[in-house]
């Protein structure tokens, strides 16, 4: 599975590192992690800048199991219910899955807005530049289709 990580409250980089550690403690083998990217908020713009990263994990969890783990880790990090796309200490999204597609009321894989989000695609391309979605689209091509001026994303170093 390929995961997107984000944080815009508190010690943001520490929250992302903590999430990577906790994923490993929960049995997900973290195979690769992107660098750290700074991005402007999308949707709700009146909030702090995000730090984002992506990782590839090997796990025996199915998508609902990974979603449950992601939600539990977000809660452990202090995330509480709030406005959609609002500020958060930790966000973990399932971006893509080795099994192809998953469709359920609470989970769609590949992430249904992945092709619109440079902040998710750029770290994902760093992790797996040759990743092809079940639709046949290469994530590198999806990234190239979003003008950087529309969604500036800057790599600020390793995670």
C-alpha positions as CSV (number, residue, x, y, z in Angstrom):
1,X,0.0,0.0,0.0
2,X,1.0,3.6,-0.6
3,X,0.1,6.1,2.1
4,X,0.1,9.8,2.1
5,X,0.9,11.6,5.4
6,X,0.2,15.2,6.3
7,X,0.3,17.5,9.3
8,X,-0.2,21.2,9.9
9,X,-0.6,21.5,13.7
10,X,2.1,21.2,16.3
11,X,5.5,19.7,15.6
12,X,4.6,18.7,12.1
13,X,7.7,16.8,11.0
14,X,7.8,15.0,14.3
15,X,4.2,13.9,13.8
16,X,5.0,12.4,10.4
17,X,8.1,10.6,11.8
18,X,6.0,9.3,14.7
19,X,3.4,8.0,12.2
20,X,6.1,6.1,10.3
21,X,7.4,4.6,13.5
22,X,3.9,3.6,14.7
23,X,3.1,2.0,11.4
24,X,6.1,-0.3,11.9
25,X,5.1,-1.0,15.5
26,X,1.7,-2.1,14.2
27,X,3.2,-4.6,11.8
28,X,3.3,-2.6,8.6
29,X,6.8,-2.9,7.1
30,X,7.7,0.6,5.9
31,X,9.6,-0.1,2.7
32,X,10.3,3.4,1.4
33,X,9.6,7.0,2.6
34,X,9.7,10.2,0.6
35,X,11.3,13.4,1.7
36,X,9.4,16.1,3.5
37,X,7.3,18.6,1.4
38,X,5.8,21.9,2.4
39,X,2.5,22.7,0.9
40,X,-0.2,25.4,1.1
41,X,-3.5,24.1,2.4
42,X,-6.2,23.1,-0.1
43,X,-9.9,23.6,0.4
44,X,-9.8,25.6,3.6
45,X,-7.0,28.0,3.0
46,X,-7.1,30.0,6.3
47,X,-4.9,27.5,8.2
48,X,-1.2,26.7,8.7
49,X,1.0,25.3,5.9
50,X,1.1,21.5,5.7
51,X,4.1,19.2,5.7
52,X,3.5,16.1,3.6
53,X,5.2,12.8,2.8
54,X,4.4,9.5,1.3
55,X,5.5,5.9,2.1
56,X,5.1,2.4,0.8
57,X,4.2,-0.2,3.3
58,X,3.9,-4.0,3.1
59,X,1.1,-5.3,5.3
60,X,-1.2,-8.2,5.7
61,X,-4.0,-5.7,6.4
62,X,-6.8,-5.3,3.9
63,X,-7.9,-1.8,3.0
64,X,-10.5,-1.6,5.8
65,X,-7.9,-2.8,8.3
66,X,-5.4,-0.2,7.1
67,X,-8.1,2.5,7.3
68,X,-8.9,1.5,10.9
69,X,-5.2,1.6,11.8
70,X,-4.8,5.0,10.1
71,X,-7.8,6.4,12.0
72,X,-6.5,5.0,15.3
73,X,-3.1,6.6,14.7
74,X,-4.6,9.9,13.8
75,X,-6.6,9.8,17.1
76,X,-3.5,8.9,19.1
77,X,-1.7,11.9,17.5
78,X,-4.5,14.1,18.8
79,X,-6.8,14.5,15.8
80,X,-10.4,15.3,16.6
81,X,-13.4,15.7,14.4
82,X,-13.4,19.1,12.7
83,X,-14.2,20.8,9.5
84,X,-13.5,18.9,6.3
85,X,-10.0,19.8,5.0
86,X,-9.4,21.7,8.3
87,X,-6.2,21.8,10.4
88,X,-5.0,18.5,11.9
89,X,-2.0,17.2,13.8
90,X,-1.9,14.0,11.6
91,X,-3.6,12.8,8.4
92,X,-3.0,9.4,6.9
93,X,-4.6,8.6,3.5
94,X,-4.5,5.4,1.6
95,X,-3.4,6.6,-1.9
96,X,-3.0,3.3,-3.8
97,X,-3.2,-0.4,-3.1
98,X,-1.3,-3.4,-4.5
99,X,-4.7,-5.1,-5.0
100,X,-5.9,-2.5,-7.5
101,X,-9.2,-0.8,-6.7
102,X,-11.4,-0.8,-3.6
103,X,-14.8,0.7,-3.5
104,X,-16.8,1.0,-0.2
105,X,-18.9,3.9,1.2
106,X,-16.1,4.9,3.6
107,X,-13.0,4.1,1.4
108,X,-12.1,4.5,-2.3
109,X,-8.7,3.3,-3.6
110,X,-7.0,4.8,-5.5
111,X,-7.8,7.9,-3.5
112,X,-10.6,9.6,-5.3
113,X,-8.8,13.0,-5.5
114,X,-5.3,11.7,-6.0
115,X,-5.1,13.0,-9.6
116,X,-6.0,16.5,-8.4
117,X,-3.5,16.8,-5.5
118,X,0.1,17.8,-6.3
119,X,0.8,17.6,-2.5
120,X,0.0,13.9,-2.6
121,X,1.5,13.1,-6.0
122,X,4.9,14.7,-5.7
123,X,6.0,12.7,-2.6
124,X,4.4,9.6,-4.1
125,X,6.4,9.9,-7.3
126,X,9.5,10.1,-5.1
127,X,8.6,6.9,-3.4
128,X,7.6,5.0,-6.6
129,X,8.1,6.9,-9.8
130,X,6.9,4.0,-12.0
131,X,3.6,3.4,-10.1
132,X,0.7,2.9,-12.5
133,X,-2.9,3.1,-11.2
134,X,-5.5,0.5,-12.2
135,X,-6.8,3.0,-14.8
136,X,-3.5,2.7,-16.6
137,X,-2.4,6.2,-15.6
138,X,1.1,6.7,-14.4
139,X,1.3,8.9,-11.3
140,X,4.3,10.7,-12.8
141,X,2.0,11.8,-15.7
142,X,-0.7,12.9,-13.3
143,X,1.8,15.0,-11.5
144,X,3.0,16.6,-14.7
145,X,-0.6,17.5,-15.6
146,X,-1.0,19.8,-12.6
147,X,0.8,23.1,-13.1
148,X,3.1,23.8,-10.2
149,X,2.0,27.4,-10.1
150,X,-1.5,26.2,-9.3
151,X,-0.3,24.1,-6.3
152,X,3.2,24.9,-5.2
153,X,5.0,22.1,-3.4
154,X,8.5,22.4,-2.2
155,X,10.8,19.6,-1.0
156,X,12.4,20.8,2.2
157,X,14.6,17.8,3.1
158,X,14.5,14.2,4.3
159,X,11.8,13.0,6.6
